[in-house]
Amino acid sequence: MIRKVWRWMVIIFVLLFLYLPILVLAVYSFTDATNIGAIRGFSVHNYVTLFTTPELRSMIAGTVALALGSALIATVLGTMGAIGSFYSRKGMASAITTMNQVPVVNADVVTGFSICILLVVVLGISKDTYIPLVAGHVTLCAPFVFLAVIPKLKQMDPSIYEAALDLGATPFTALIRIVIPQIFPGILSGFAMAVTLSLDDYFVATYTKPATFDTISTYVVNATKGAQTTIKTALWALSTVIFLLVVLFSAVMNIRANKEERKTV
């Protein structure tokens, strides 16, 4: 009994440690408070400001477009790399996997600075083209797509692909009709991870973005250095919206995964 109570206490403590700051912001986003402290009257003015201020709407739209675009490219590259590694010889597969680990372990600030030096300084590509920014985010996200797809490839029965080739399918047709459907959950999971990483990134965007463009992360950091009070409190609402969307997406993914497991059983 004591062990069970202790276990629940640890779980509750961890959950509070992780989610209490977000819940505090969520509560204050529905008040008239301008600082975290005494709670004032109920209000939705933060959400009105969030969705009616052109500067905030432009920043959110640009961040979402960047996240979806870079995640799509990263998903294609990461999936291709995982498939190539899986069907390569052992030595080559090991080398590809090792190289994939470098951007994962490497600090984001190093990745962002390296992309900036290579594309902007060495190759002379202007930041205003958005190419360094997209390239940086793709470099950041693609290795995680690789890691999400590889386990699905290992779970797949390799004889299905070989049977398709024996029945006359070309390698490309077998890849599209046999392999991709088998590993699609991993691809979808990798895409979701890539979107999340792109939305969350600060250091890569700081080094590679155009001067007139801000992502959510860079905007929030700059907003703490002297933005108007109405903008700062509107960011509380933005944090709440992002948190609710993540919770909703996670719930949908878990429900879908449970349904698929029941079908297989």
C-alpha positions in Angstrom: 0.0 0.0 0.0 2.8 2.4 0.9 4.6 1.6 -2.3 1.5 2.3 -4.3 0.9 5.6 -2.6 4.6 6.6 -3.2 4.3 5.7 -6.8 1.3 7.9 -7.3 3.0 10.7 -5.5 6.0 10.5 -7.8 3.7 10.5 -10.9 1.7 13.5 -9.6 4.9 15.4 -8.8 6.3 14.8 -12.3 3.1 15.8 -14.0 2.9 19.0 -11.9 6.5 19.8 -12.6 5.9 19.4 -16.4 2.5 21.0 -16.8 1.9 23.4 -13.9 3.7 26.4 -15.6 1.7 25.9 -18.8 -1.6 25.6 -16.8 -0.7 28.9 -14.9 -0.3 30.7 -18.3 -3.5 29.2 -19.5 -5.4 30.5 -16.5 -3.9 34.0 -16.8 -4.6 34.1 -20.5 -8.3 34.3 -19.6 -7.8 37.3 -17.2 -7.1 41.0 -17.4 -3.8 40.6 -15.5 -0.8 42.2 -17.1 1.7 40.2 -15.0 1.7 36.9 -13.2 0.4 37.7 -9.7 -3.0 38.7 -8.5 -5.8 37.3 -10.7 -8.1 40.0 -12.0 -11.5 39.6 -13.8 -12.3 37.1 -16.5 -11.5 38.3 -20.1 -10.8 36.9 -23.6 -9.1 40.1 -24.8 -5.8 38.2 -25.1 -7.3 35.9 -27.6 -8.9 38.8 -29.5 -5.6 40.5 -29.6 -3.9 37.3 -30.8 -6.2 36.8 -33.7 -6.8 40.4 -34.7 -3.3 41.9 -34.5 -1.8 41.8 -38.1 1.8 41.5 -36.7 0.9 38.4 -34.6 -1.2 36.8 -37.4 1.6 37.3 -39.9 4.1 35.8 -37.5 1.9 32.7 -36.8 1.1 32.1 -40.5 4.8 32.4 -41.5 5.8 30.0 -38.7 3.2 27.4 -39.6 4.1 27.7 -43.3 7.8 27.2 -42.5 7.1 24.3 -40.3 4.8 22.5 -42.7 7.1 23.1 -45.7 10.4 22.2 -44.0 8.7 19.1 -42.4 7.4 17.9 -45.7 10.9 18.1 -47.3 12.5 16.6 -44.2 10.0 13.7 -44.2 10.8 12.9 -47.9 14.5 13.0 -47.3 14.4 11.2 -43.9 12.2 8.4 -45.4 14.4 8.0 -48.4 17.5 7.8 -46.1 15.8 5.2 -43.9 14.8 3.1 -46.8 18.2 3.4 -48.4 19.9 2.5 -45.1 17.6 -0.5 -44.5 18.3 -2.0 -47.9 22.0 -1.3 -47.9 24.8 -3.6 -46.8 25.6 -3.8 -43.1 28.6 -1.5 -43.3 26.9 1.1 -45.3 23.8 1.0 -43.2 25.9 1.4 -40.0 27.7 4.4 -41.6 24.4 6.1 -42.6 22.9 5.5 -39.1 26.0 7.0 -37.5 26.0 10.1 -39.7 22.3 10.5 -38.9 23.1 10.7 -35.2 25.4 13.7 -35.6 22.6 16.3 -36.2 20.5 14.7 -33.4 23.3 14.9 -30.8 24.7 18.1 -32.0 23.6 21.4 -30.4 21.1 23.4 -32.3 23.3 26.5 -32.1 26.1 24.7 -33.8 23.8 23.5 -36.6 22.4 26.9 -37.1 25.7 28.6 -37.2 27.2 26.0 -39.5 24.3 26.4 -42.0 24.7 30.1 -41.9 28.5 30.0 -42.6 28.1 27.4 -45.4 25.2 28.9 -47.3 25.5 32.6 -46.5 29.2 33.2 -46.2 30.7 30.5 -48.4 28.1 30.1 -51.1 26.8 33.7 -50.9 23.1 32.8 -50.6 21.1 35.7 -49.2 19.0 35.1 -46.1 16.2 37.0 -47.8 15.7 34.1 -50.1 14.6 31.9 -47.1 16.8 29.1 -48.5 19.2 29.1 -45.4 16.2 29.1 -43.1 14.5 26.2 -44.8 17.8 24.3 -45.2 18.5 24.7 -41.5 15.1 23.4 -40.5 15.3 20.5 -42.9 18.7 19.6 -41.5 17.3 19.8 -38.0 14.2 17.7 -38.6 15.2 15.0 -41.2 17.3 12.9 -38.8 14.3 12.5 -36.5 12.2 11.3 -39.4 14.9 8.8 -40.1 14.7 7.5 -36.5 10.9 7.3 -36.7 10.8 5.3 -40.0 13.6 2.8 -39.3 11.7 0.8 -36.6 8.7 0.4 -39.0 11.0 -0.9 -41.7 12.5 -3.4 -39.2 9.0 -4.6 -38.2 8.0 -5.1 -41.9 8.2 -8.6 -43.4 10.9 -8.3 -46.1 9.5 -11.2 -48.0 6.5 -9.1 -49.0 8.7 -6.8 -51.0 10.6 -9.7 -52.6 7.3 -11.4 -53.5 6.2 -8.3 -55.3 9.4 -8.3 -57.3 8.9 -12.0 -58.1 5.4 -11.3 -59.3 6.7 -8.7 -61.9 6.5 -5.4 -60.0 9.3 -2.9 -60.7 11.3 -1.8 -57.6 9.6 1.6 -57.7 6.1 0.1 -57.9 6.9 -2.3 -55.1 8.3 0.6 -53.0 5.1 2.7 -53.5 2.5 0.0 -53.2 4.2 -2.3 -50.7 6.8 -0.6 -48.6 5.3 2.9 -48.1 1.9 1.6 -46.9 3.7 -0.7 -44.4 5.8 2.1 -42.9 3.2 5.0 -43.3 2.6 5.2 -39.5 6.3 5.8 -39.0 6.3 8.4 -41.8 3.3 10.2 -40.2 5.0 10.1 -36.8 8.2 11.5 -38.3 6.3 14.3 -40.0 4.6 15.3 -36.8 7.9 15.3 -35.0 9.4 17.5 -37.7 6.6 20.0 -37.5 7.0 20.2 -33.7 10.8 20.6 -34.0 10.4 23.4 -36.5 7.8 25.2 -34.4 10.0 24.9 -31.4 13.4 25.9 -33.0 15.0 29.1 -31.9 18.8 28.9 -32.6 18.7 27.7 -36.2 16.1 30.4 -37.1 18.1 33.1 -35.3 21.1 32.5 -37.5 19.4 31.8 -40.8 16.2 33.8 -41.0 15.7 37.1 -42.9 15.8 40.2 -40.8 12.2 41.0 -41.4 10.9 37.5 -40.6 10.1 36.1 -37.2 9.1 32.6 -36.1 7.1 32.1 -32.9 10.2 31.3 -30.9 12.2 34.3 -32.0 9.2 36.6 -31.6 8.5 35.4 -28.1 12.2 35.9 -27.1 12.3 39.4 -28.6 8.9 40.2 -27.0 10.3 39.7 -23.5 12.8 42.5 -24.2 10.3 45.4 -24.4 7.2 44.6 -26.4 3.9 46.2 -25.5 2.0 44.7 -22.5 -0.9 43.7 -24.7 1.4 41.8 -27.0 3.1 40.0 -24.1 -0.2 38.9 -22.6 -1.4 37.8 -26.0 1.5 35.4 -26.1 0.0 33.7 -23.1 -3.0 33.0 -25.2 -0.7 31.7 -28.0 1.0 29.3 -25.6 -2.4 28.0 -24.5 -3.6 27.4 -28.0 -0.4 25.6 -29.0 -0.6 23.4 -25.9 -4.3 22.5 -26.6 -3.5 21.7 -30.2 -0.6 19.4 -29.1 -2.8 17.6 -26.5 -5.6 17.2 -29.1 -3.2 15.8 -31.7 -1.6 13.4 -29.2 -5.0 12.2 -28.2 -6.0 11.5 -31.8 -2.8 9.7 -32.5 -3.1 7.5 -29.5 -6.8 6.7 -30.2 -5.8 5.8 -33.8 -2.9 3.6 -32.6 -5.2 1.8 -30.2 -7.7 1.1 -32.9 -5.0 -0.3 -35.2 -3.7 -2.6 -32.5 -7.2 -3.9 -31.8 -7.6 -4.6 -35.6 -4.4 -6.6 -35.7 -5.4 -8.6 -32.6 
